[in-house]
Protein backbone atom coordinates (compact mmCIF):
# COMPACT_ATOMS: atom_id res chain seq x y z
CA UNK A 1 0.00 0.00 0.00
CA UNK A 2 1.45 3.34 -1.00
CA UNK A 3 1.28 6.04 1.64
CA UNK A 4 1.38 9.16 -0.51
CA UNK A 5 -1.15 11.80 0.57
CA UNK A 6 -4.25 11.98 -1.58
CA UNK A 7 -3.17 9.07 -3.82
CA UNK A 8 -5.21 5.92 -4.39
CA UNK A 9 -3.48 2.74 -3.27
CA UNK A 10 -3.30 0.11 -5.97
CA UNK A 11 -4.44 -3.47 -5.60
CA UNK A 12 -1.75 -5.80 -4.36
CA UNK A 13 -0.95 -7.56 -1.13
CA UNK A 14 -3.92 -7.93 1.21
CA UNK A 15 -3.96 -5.35 3.98
CA UNK A 16 -3.93 -6.20 7.65
CA UNK A 17 -6.89 -4.27 9.08
CA UNK A 18 -7.56 -3.51 12.75
CA UNK A 19 -11.03 -2.53 13.99
CA UNK A 20 -11.91 -0.27 16.91
CA UNK A 21 -15.57 0.44 17.67
CA UNK A 22 -17.07 2.81 20.20
CA UNK A 23 -18.97 0.12 22.08
CA UNK A 24 -21.32 2.70 23.61
CA UNK A 25 -22.69 3.72 20.22
CA UNK A 26 -25.96 2.14 19.05
CA UNK A 27 -25.21 0.01 16.04
CA UNK A 28 -21.63 -0.85 17.01
CA UNK A 29 -22.42 -4.49 17.79
CA UNK A 30 -24.36 -4.96 14.55
CA UNK A 31 -21.59 -3.44 12.45
CA UNK A 32 -18.75 -5.51 13.90
CA UNK A 33 -20.82 -8.70 13.62
CA UNK A 34 -21.41 -7.98 9.94
CA UNK A 35 -17.69 -7.39 9.52
CA UNK A 36 -17.04 -10.71 11.26
CA UNK A 37 -19.38 -12.43 8.79
CA UNK A 38 -17.37 -10.91 5.94
CA UNK A 39 -14.22 -12.25 7.56
CA UNK A 40 -15.66 -15.76 7.82
CA UNK A 41 -17.06 -15.83 4.28
CA UNK A 42 -13.95 -14.51 2.55
CA UNK A 43 -11.22 -15.86 4.79
CA UNK A 44 -10.03 -12.35 5.54
CA UNK A 45 -9.04 -11.96 9.20
CA UNK A 46 -9.66 -8.66 10.96
CA UNK A 47 -7.74 -7.83 14.11
CA UNK A 48 -10.04 -6.58 16.86
CA UNK A 49 -9.30 -4.11 19.64
CA UNK A 50 -9.94 -5.81 22.98
CA UNK A 51 -13.14 -3.92 23.94
CA UNK A 52 -14.48 -4.31 20.40
CA UNK A 53 -13.71 -8.04 20.52
CA UNK A 54 -15.98 -8.40 23.56
CA UNK A 55 -18.94 -7.53 21.32
CA UNK A 56 -18.11 -10.70 19.39
CA UNK A 57 -17.20 -12.89 22.32
CA UNK A 58 -13.67 -13.33 21.00
CA UNK A 59 -10.13 -12.33 21.89
CA UNK A 60 -8.72 -8.93 21.01
CA UNK A 61 -5.55 -6.89 21.38
CA UNK A 62 -4.74 -3.83 23.40
CA UNK A 63 -4.18 -0.68 21.36
CA UNK A 64 -0.39 -0.90 21.34
CA UNK A 65 -0.51 -4.51 20.17
CA UNK A 66 -3.13 -3.71 17.57
CA UNK A 67 -1.39 -0.81 15.83
CA UNK A 68 1.87 -2.72 15.75
CA UNK A 69 0.31 -5.42 13.58
CA UNK A 70 -1.91 -3.61 11.07
CA UNK A 71 -1.68 -1.53 7.89
CA UNK A 72 -5.01 0.23 8.44
CA UNK A 73 -7.24 1.07 11.41
CA UNK A 74 -11.01 1.25 10.98
CA UNK A 75 -12.60 3.33 13.75
CA UNK A 76 -16.38 3.03 14.05
CA UNK A 77 -18.15 5.73 16.06
CA UNK A 78 -18.32 9.50 15.67
CA UNK A 79 -15.71 12.20 15.15
CA UNK A 80 -15.00 12.16 18.89
CA UNK A 81 -14.18 8.45 18.72
CA UNK A 82 -11.73 9.03 15.90
CA UNK A 83 -10.08 11.93 17.73
CA UNK A 84 -9.51 9.76 20.80
CA UNK A 85 -7.81 7.12 18.66
CA UNK A 86 -5.66 9.75 16.91
CA UNK A 87 -4.42 11.01 20.29
CA UNK A 88 -3.79 7.49 21.54
CA UNK A 89 -1.75 6.28 18.54
CA UNK A 90 0.16 9.47 17.65
CA UNK A 91 2.88 9.64 16.29
CA UNK A 92 2.39 6.15 14.79
CA UNK A 93 1.75 6.72 11.06
CA UNK A 94 -0.87 3.97 10.63
CA UNK A 95 -3.73 5.28 8.42
CA UNK A 96 -7.11 5.64 10.13
CA UNK A 97 -10.47 5.27 8.37
CA UNK A 98 -13.50 6.60 10.24
CA UNK A 99 -16.93 4.99 9.95
CA UNK A 100 -19.83 7.13 11.10
CA UNK A 101 -22.31 5.44 13.42
CA UNK A 102 -22.87 8.71 15.30
CA UNK A 103 -24.04 12.17 14.23
CA UNK A 104 -22.89 14.49 11.43
CA UNK A 105 -19.30 13.31 11.08
CA UNK A 106 -16.72 15.06 8.88
CA UNK A 107 -13.82 12.83 9.97
CA UNK A 108 -15.97 9.71 10.09
CA UNK A 109 -17.34 10.40 6.61
CA UNK A 110 -18.00 6.77 5.61
CA UNK A 111 -21.41 5.32 6.48
CA UNK A 112 -22.05 1.85 7.86
CA UNK A 113 -23.60 0.78 4.54
CA UNK A 114 -20.65 2.11 2.54
CA UNK A 115 -18.02 0.37 4.63
CA UNK A 116 -19.73 -3.01 4.32
CA UNK A 117 -19.90 -2.65 0.53
CA UNK A 118 -16.29 -1.45 0.37
CA UNK A 119 -14.69 -4.18 2.50
CA UNK A 120 -13.45 -6.23 -0.51
CA UNK A 121 -11.77 -3.14 -1.97
CA UNK A 122 -10.27 -2.14 1.38
CA UNK A 123 -8.92 -5.63 1.93
CA UNK A 124 -7.15 -5.26 -1.42
CA UNK A 125 -5.72 -1.88 -0.45
CA UNK A 126 -7.96 0.25 -2.69
CA UNK A 127 -8.30 3.46 -0.68
CA UNK A 128 -7.24 7.10 -0.65
CA UNK A 129 -4.78 8.44 1.91
CA UNK A 130 -4.67 12.01 3.18
CA UNK A 131 -1.83 13.33 5.32
CA UNK A 132 -3.10 15.99 7.72
CA UNK A 133 -1.20 18.67 9.62
CA UNK A 134 -1.43 18.44 13.42
CA UNK A 135 -0.49 21.02 16.04
CA UNK A 136 1.49 20.77 19.25
CA UNK A 137 1.01 22.99 22.29
CA UNK A 138 3.28 23.91 25.14
CA UNK A 139 2.70 26.46 27.84
CA UNK A 140 2.77 27.52 31.44
CA UNK A 141 -0.33 27.64 33.65
CA UNK A 142 0.37 29.04 37.14
CA UNK A 143 3.96 27.85 36.75
CA UNK A 144 2.91 24.33 35.75
CA UNK A 145 4.27 23.16 32.40
CA UNK A 146 1.80 22.14 29.71
CA UNK A 147 2.71 19.78 26.85
CA UNK A 148 0.19 18.54 24.28
CA UNK A 149 1.95 16.58 21.52
CA UNK A 150 -0.97 16.29 19.08
CA UNK A 151 -3.96 18.53 18.42
CA UNK A 152 -5.87 17.32 15.38
CA UNK A 153 -8.86 19.67 15.28
CA UNK A 154 -8.40 22.83 17.32
CA UNK A 155 -7.13 24.69 20.35
CA UNK A 156 -9.75 26.92 21.99
CA UNK A 157 -9.32 29.67 24.59
CA UNK A 158 -12.67 30.94 25.87
CA UNK A 159 -14.16 32.85 28.78
CA UNK A 160 -16.10 29.88 30.12
CA UNK A 161 -18.79 30.75 32.67
CA UNK A 162 -17.42 34.25 33.31
CA UNK A 163 -19.66 37.16 32.28
CA UNK A 164 -16.58 39.21 31.37
CA UNK A 165 -15.26 39.27 27.84
CA UNK A 166 -11.97 37.44 27.35
CA UNK A 167 -8.85 39.47 26.56
CA UNK A 168 -6.13 37.51 24.83
CA UNK A 169 -2.83 38.90 23.50
CA UNK A 170 -1.63 37.10 20.37
CA UNK A 171 1.92 37.14 19.00
CA UNK A 172 3.18 35.56 15.79
CA UNK A 173 6.82 34.85 16.52
CA UNK A 174 8.19 38.09 18.02
CA UNK A 175 5.48 40.24 16.41
CA UNK A 176 2.35 41.41 18.20
CA UNK A 177 -0.79 40.55 16.21
CA UNK A 178 -3.37 42.21 18.46
CA UNK A 179 -5.27 41.91 21.72
CA UNK A 180 -8.47 40.08 20.96
CA UNK A 181 -11.48 41.07 23.04
CA UNK A 182 -14.00 38.34 22.41
CA UNK A 183 -15.67 35.28 23.85
CA UNK A 184 -12.44 33.54 22.95
CA UNK A 185 -10.30 32.40 20.03
CA UNK A 186 -10.04 29.09 18.19
CA UNK A 187 -6.87 27.95 16.42
CA UNK A 188 -7.80 25.24 13.92
CA UNK A 189 -5.90 22.84 11.72
CA UNK A 190 -7.16 22.36 8.14
CA UNK A 191 -8.97 19.26 9.41
CA UNK A 192 -10.53 21.29 12.25
CA UNK A 193 -11.59 24.09 9.92
CA UNK A 194 -14.94 22.32 9.42
CA UNK A 195 -15.54 21.96 13.18
CA UNK A 196 -15.93 24.72 15.82
CA UNK A 197 -14.02 27.23 13.68
CA UNK A 198 -16.56 26.91 10.87
CA UNK A 199 -19.46 27.76 13.17
CA UNK A 200 -17.48 30.83 14.31
CA UNK A 201 -17.18 32.08 10.74
CA UNK A 202 -13.71 30.74 10.02
CA UNK A 203 -12.57 29.61 6.56
CA UNK A 204 -12.91 26.09 5.20
CA UNK A 205 -9.36 24.96 4.45
CA UNK A 206 -8.46 22.20 2.00
CA UNK A 207 -7.36 19.36 4.32
CA UNK A 208 -3.85 18.76 2.95
CA UNK A 209 -2.93 22.48 3.15
CA UNK A 210 0.11 23.30 5.29
CA UNK A 211 -1.49 26.15 7.24
CA UNK A 212 -3.55 26.74 10.39
CA UNK A 213 -6.10 29.45 11.13
CA UNK A 214 -6.99 31.63 14.12
CA UNK A 215 -10.61 32.79 14.41
CA UNK A 216 -12.03 35.04 17.16
CA UNK A 217 -15.27 33.94 18.81
CA UNK A 218 -17.89 36.71 18.84
CA UNK A 219 -15.27 39.51 18.81
CA UNK A 220 -15.97 42.93 20.33
CA UNK A 221 -14.69 44.57 17.15
CA UNK A 222 -16.33 43.66 13.87
CA UNK A 223 -13.01 44.24 12.11
CA UNK A 224 -11.42 41.25 13.87
CA UNK A 225 -11.32 38.46 11.32
CA UNK A 226 -9.73 35.06 10.84
CA UNK A 227 -5.99 34.89 10.26
CA UNK A 228 -4.30 32.08 8.33
CA UNK A 229 -0.73 31.21 9.33
CA UNK A 230 1.87 29.18 7.44
CA UNK A 231 2.92 25.83 8.86
CA UNK A 232 6.26 27.22 10.07
CA UNK A 233 4.59 29.90 12.21
CA UNK A 234 4.66 30.05 15.99
CA UNK A 235 1.63 31.59 17.70
CA UNK A 236 1.85 32.60 21.35
CA UNK A 237 -1.18 33.65 23.41
CA UNK A 238 -1.12 35.27 26.84
CA UNK A 239 -3.61 36.73 29.29
CA UNK A 240 -2.81 40.41 29.97
CA UNK A 241 -2.96 42.23 33.32
CA UNK A 242 -6.36 42.69 34.95
CA UNK A 243 -7.97 40.36 32.41
CA UNK A 244 -10.38 37.59 33.41
CA UNK A 245 -9.06 34.00 33.36
CA UNK A 246 -9.74 31.99 30.19
CA UNK A 247 -10.27 28.27 29.81
CA UNK A 248 -8.17 26.13 27.50
CA UNK A 249 -9.41 23.15 25.51
CA UNK A 250 -7.89 21.03 22.76
CA UNK A 251 -10.01 18.77 20.56
CA UNK A 252 -12.85 19.23 23.04
CA UNK A 253 -10.79 18.20 26.09
CA UNK A 254 -10.26 20.59 28.99
CA UNK A 255 -6.63 21.48 29.72
CA UNK A 256 -6.97 24.02 32.50
CA UNK A 257 -7.32 27.77 33.02
CA UNK A 258 -4.99 30.60 32.00
CA UNK A 259 -4.61 33.51 34.39
CA UNK A 260 -2.68 36.76 34.04
CA UNK A 261 0.89 35.96 33.04
CA UNK A 262 0.13 32.44 31.80
CA UNK A 263 0.84 31.55 28.18
CA UNK A 264 0.43 28.91 25.50
CA UNK A 265 2.49 28.45 22.34
CA UNK A 266 1.11 26.71 19.27
CA UNK A 267 3.09 25.40 16.33
CA UNK A 268 2.97 22.56 13.81
CA UNK A 269 3.57 19.09 15.24
CA UNK A 270 6.57 17.22 13.81
CA UNK A 271 4.52 14.36 12.34
CA UNK A 272 1.28 14.41 10.32
CA UNK A 273 -1.78 12.24 10.92
CA UNK A 274 -2.81 10.00 8.03
CA UNK A 275 -6.52 9.52 7.38
CA UNK A 276 -7.89 6.97 4.93
CA UNK A 277 -11.00 7.34 2.79
CA UNK A 278 -12.79 5.26 0.20
CA UNK A 279 -11.11 5.67 -3.17
CA UNK A 280 -14.35 7.04 -4.64
CA UNK A 281 -14.75 9.76 -1.98
CA UNK A 282 -13.17 13.22 -2.13
CA UNK A 283 -13.18 16.22 0.20
CA UNK A 284 -15.49 18.36 -1.91
CA UNK A 285 -18.03 15.55 -2.19
CA UNK A 286 -18.00 15.32 1.61
CA UNK A 287 -18.57 19.08 1.85
CA UNK A 288 -21.48 18.94 -0.58
CA UNK A 289 -23.14 16.14 1.34
CA UNK A 290 -22.47 17.30 4.89
CA UNK A 291 -23.19 21.00 4.28
CA UNK A 292 -26.01 20.25 1.84
CA UNK A 293 -24.61 22.43 -0.90
CA UNK A 294 -26.77 22.34 -4.00
CA UNK A 295 -26.60 23.42 -7.62
CA UNK A 296 -27.54 22.49 -11.14
CA UNK A 297 -24.14 20.90 -11.85
CA UNK A 298 -24.28 18.36 -8.99
CA UNK A 299 -24.00 14.67 -9.92
CA UNK A 300 -27.37 12.97 -10.34
CA UNK A 301 -26.73 10.68 -7.36
CA UNK A 302 -26.27 13.65 -5.02
CA UNK A 303 -29.38 15.39 -6.35
CA UNK A 304 -31.29 12.19 -5.62
CA UNK A 305 -29.99 12.18 -2.05
CA UNK A 306 -31.21 15.75 -1.56
CA UNK A 307 -34.61 15.00 -3.08
CA UNK A 308 -35.06 11.90 -0.92
CA UNK A 309 -34.19 13.95 2.15
CA UNK A 310 -36.93 16.45 1.37
CA UNK A 311 -34.54 19.18 0.25
CA UNK A 312 -34.68 21.02 -3.05
MOUR-V333956 format. One record per backbone hydrogen bond with DSSP energy under -0.5 kcal/mol. CO is the residue of the C=O (numbers start at 1). NH is the residue of the N-H. Records with the same first field share a line. If there is no record, write none. Layout:
# MOUR-V333956
CO->NH, NH
This chain:
# MOUR-V333956
4->7
7->129
15->17
16->71, 72
17->47
18->74
19->49
20->76
21->23
22->25
25->28
27->31
28->32
29->33
30->34
31->35
32->36
33->37
34->38
35->39
36->40
37->41
38->42
39->43, 44
43->45
46->48
47->19
48->61
49->53
50->54
51->55
52->55
53->56, 57, 58
61->50
62->66
63->67
64->68
66->69
67->70
71->95
72->18
73->75, 97
74->20, 76
75->77, 99
76->22
77->101, 102
78->82
79->83
80->84
81->85
82->86
83->87
84->88
85->89
86->90
89->92
95->73
96->98, 276
97->75
98->110
99->77, 101
100->112
107->98, 109
110->100
111->115
112->116
113->117
114->118
115->119
118->122
119->123
120->124
121->126
122->125
123->15
124->12
125->127
126->279
127->9
128->277
129->6
130->132, 275
132->273
134->269
135->151
136->267
137->148
138->265
139->146
140->142, 263
141->144
144->141
146->139
148->137
151->135
153->189
154->251
155->187
156->249
157->185
158->247
159->162
166->182
168->180
169->238
170->177, 178
171->173, 236
172->175
175->172
178->170, 180
180->168, 182
181->220
182->166
183->159
184->217
185->157
186->188, 215
187->155
188->213
189->193
190->193
191->194
192->195, 197
195->198, 199
196->200
197->202
198->201
203->205
206->209
207->133
209->211
210->231
211->190
212->229
213->188
214->227
215->186
216->218
217->183, 184
221->224
227->214, 229
229->212
230->233
231->268
233->268
234->173
235->266
236->171
237->264
238->169, 240
239->261
240->243
246->258
247->158
248->255, 256
249->156
250->253
253->250
256->248
258->246
259->262
262->239
263->140
264->237
265->138
266->235
267->136
273->132, 275
274->96
275->130
277->128
278->281
282->286
283->287
284->288
285->289
286->290
287->291
288->293
295->298
299->302, 303
300->304
301->305
302->306
303->307
304->308
305->309
306->311
307->310
